[in-house]
């Protein structure tokens, strides 16, 4: 049993961890699944808390409109489903950036 190698599907085992040790878990914004932070896809957006119709009127009058930065995390399956990342061919998966 000692010399057996466990087969692995990807060189990085599906994560971008490097030599950092264990990563914290984050919750997927779509399905609620707990995913390692380095495996999850992070999307950061600036969102206005004011509804768009009211914001247009206030902007015409020259009012400053605050925006809030919102960070969402998605597991791979939800990211593919929502079009954030696309499925890649086998050849493209092998390419290093």
VOBA-1610 file (N, C-alpha, C; in pm, whole numbers, padded with zeros to 5 digits, always signed):
BEGIN
Unk+00081-00120+00000Unk+00000+00000+00000Unk+00085+00126+00000Unk+00211+00117+00035Unk+00291+00235+00058Unk+00322+00317-00067Unk+00353+00256-00177Unk+00398+00329-00295Unk+00288+00370-00391Unk+00163+00348-00357Unk+00054+00378-00449Unk+00028+00528-00457Unk+00011+00576-00578Unk-00024+00717-00598Unk-00174+00728-00621Unk-00231+00827-00562Unk-00374+00852-00581Unk-00391+00929-00711Unk-00479+00882-00800Unk-00498+00956-00925Unk-00563+01091-00897Unk-00522+01190-00972Unk-00583+01321-00954Unk-00620+01378-01090Unk-00728+01450-01092Unk-00784+01499-01217Unk-00714+01625-01267Unk-00676+01715-01174Unk-00614+01841-01213Unk-00483+01862-01138Unk-00392+01932-01203Unk-00261+01959-01143Unk-00275+02040-01015Unk-00366+02138-01017Unk-00384+02223-00898Unk-00497+02174-00809Unk-00552+02055-00841Unk-00663+01995-00766Unk-00785+02086-00757Unk-00805+02170-00858Unk-00924+02254-00867Unk-00919+02379-00782Unk-00802+02413-00729Unk-00791+02529-00640Unk-00667+02609-00676Unk-00664+02734-00628Unk-00548+02820-00657Unk-00470+02848-00529Unk-00461+02748-00443Unk-00407+02765-00310Unk-00256+02787-00308Unk-00181+02717-00391Unk-00035+02727-00388Unk+00019+02657-00266Unk+00103+02725-00187Unk+00161+02664-00069Unk+00112+02733+00059Unk-00015+02770+00062Unk-00068+02853+00170Unk-00132+02776+00285Unk-00156+02648+00271Unk-00223+02575+00378Unk-00374+02577+00360Unk-00443+02553+00468Unk-00590+02543+00461Unk-00652+02682+00444Unk-00752+02690+00357Unk-00821+02816+00331Unk-00954+02820+00405Unk-01002+02940+00435Unk-01133+02953+00499Unk-01242+02923+00397Unk-01359+02888+00448Unk-01472+02859+00362Unk-01561+02982+00349Unk-01616+03000+00230Unk-01713+03107+00206Unk-01841+03042+00156Unk-01951+03112+00172Unk-02080+03058+00133Unk-02119+03108-00005Unk-02161+03018-00092Unk-02206+03054-00227Unk-02330+03142-00216Unk-02332+03252-00292Unk-02444+03347-00286Unk-02569+03291-00352Unk-02555+03189-00437Unk-02670+03135-00507Unk-02731+03014-00435Unk-02648+02916-00401Unk-02702+02792-00346Unk-02672+02772-00199Unk-02580+02851-00142Unk-02549+02840+00000Unk-02444+02737+00035Unk-02387+02673-00065Unk-02285+02570-00041Unk-02157+02634+00014Unk-02089+02565+00107Unk-01963+02613+00159Unk-01850+02570+00066Unk-01772+02668+00018Unk-01666+02644-00080Unk-01538+02706-00027Unk-01421+02641-00049Unk-01296+02705-00010Unk-01280+02839-00082Unk-01228+02939-00013Unk-01221+03076-00067Unk-01141+03084-00196Unk-01039+03001-00211Unk-00957+03007-00331Unk-01021+02934-00449Unk-01122+02854-00424Unk-01189+02782-00532Unk-01313+02859-00580Unk-01372+02939-00493Unk-01493+03013-00526Unk-01461+03127-00623Unk-01558+03163-00705Unk-01546+03276-00796Unk-01603+03399-00726Unk-01521+03503-00715Unk-01563+03624-00643Unk-01602+03732-00742Unk-01718+03791-00721Unk-01769+03899-00804Unk-01792+04020-00714Unk-01731+04134-00749Unk-01749+04257-00672Unk-01820+04358-00759Unk-01929+04413-00708Unk-02008+04511-00783Unk-02036+04632-00695Unk-02048+04748-00758Unk-02092+04869-00688Unk-02242+04882-00710Unk-02318+04886-00601Unk-02464+04889-00609Unk-02516+05013-00536Unk-02613+05078-00598Unk-02676+05194-00535Unk-02795+05147-00453Unk-02807+05190-00326Unk-02921+05148-00244Unk-03052+05218-00283Unk-03043+05320-00369Unk-03161+05395-00412Unk-03216+05333-00540Unk-03348+05324-00550Unk-03406+05264-00670Unk-03382+05353-00793Unk-03367+05291-00912Unk-03322+05364-01032Unk-03407+05484-01073Unk-03540+05474-01062Unk-03625+05587-01104Unk-03603+05709-01016Unk-03591+05686-00887Unk-03565+05795-00793Unk-03422+05849-00812Unk-03330+05760-00840Unk-03190+05800-00861Unk-03176+05893-00981Unk-03252+05867-01088Unk-03247+05951-01207Unk-03292+06094-01175Unk-03401+06105-01102Unk-03453+06237-01065Unk-03354+06313-00977Unk-03297+06244-00878Unk-03201+06308-00788Unk-03074+06349-00861Unk-03033+06268-00957Unk-02911+06298-01033Unk-02929+06424-01118Unk-03052+06443-01171Unk-03080+06563-01250Unk-03066+06690-01165Unk-03100+06678-01037Unk-03090+06792-00946Unk-02949+06810-00891Unk-02859+06719-00927Unk-02720+06734-00886Unk-02687+06676-00749Unk-02767+06583-00703Unk-02744+06522-00572Unk-02635+06414-00581Unk-02555+06403-00476Unk-02455+06297-00468Unk-02525+06168-00427Unk-02505+06061-00505Unk-02568+05933-00475Unk-02462+05835-00424Unk-02477+05785-00302Unk-02379+05690-00250Unk-02393+05553-00316Unk-02283+05480-00323Unk-02284+05344-00374Unk-02216+05253-00274Unk-02262+05130-00267Unk-02210+05032-00173Unk-02141+04921-00252Unk-02022+04881-00207Unk-01951+04771-00273Unk-02003+04639-00217Unk-02046+04551-00307Unk-02102+04422-00265Unk-02021+04310-00327Unk-01972+04221-00244Unk-01892+04108-00291Unk-01974+03982-00277Unk-01982+03907-00385Unk-02054+03780-00385Unk-01959+03669-00424Unk-01977+03553-00363Unk-01897+03436-00395Unk-01988+03331-00457Unk-01939+03264-00560Unk-02016+03159-00626Unk-01934+03032-00634Unk-01999+02917-00610Unk-01932+02789-00632Unk-01920+02771-00784Unk-01837+02678-00827Unk-01811+02661-00970Unk-01938+02627-01047Unk-02022+02539-00992Unk-02141+02499-01065Unk-02238+02616-01084Unk-02254+02700-00983Unk-02342+02817-00996Unk-02281+02922-01088Unk-02147+02936-01085Unk-02080+03032-01172Unk-02095+02993-01319Unk-02087+02864-01348Unk-02106+02817-01486Unk-02251+02837-01527Unk-02344+02805-01438Unk-02487+02818-01467Unk-02526+02962-01496Unk-02469+03057-01420Unk-02501+03198-01438Unk-02419+03267-01546Unk-02325+03197-01606Unk-02246+03253-01716Unk-02128+03337-01671Unk-02090+03329-01543Unk-01975+03404-01493Unk-01847+03343-01548Unk-01839+03211-01548Unk-01730+03140-01613Unk-01792+03038-01705Unk-01719+03003-01810Unk-01772+02905-01905Unk-01697+02775-01895Unk-01759+02666-01937Unk-01687+02540-01941Unk-01577+02549-02046Unk-01459+02494-02018Unk-01347+02502-02110Unk-01315+02366-02170Unk-01262+02367-02289Unk-01223+02242-02354Unk-01104+02182-02280Unk-01076+02055-02306Unk-00967+01987-02237Unk-00832+02054-02267Unk-00813+02098-02389Unk-00687+02164-02428Unk-00671+02298-02356Unk-00780+02373-02345Unk-00773+02504-02277Unk-00747+02490-02128Unk-00794+02379-02069Unk-00773+02356-01927Unk-00626+02335-01894Unk-00551+02284-01991Unk-00409+02255-01969Unk-00323+02381-01978Unk-00374+02488-02042Unk-00294+02610-02061Unk-00266+02679-01928Unk-00142+02726-01913Unk-00103+02798-01792Unk-00101+02946-01824Unk-00143+03031-01731Unk-00145+03175-01756Unk-00016+03238-01713
//
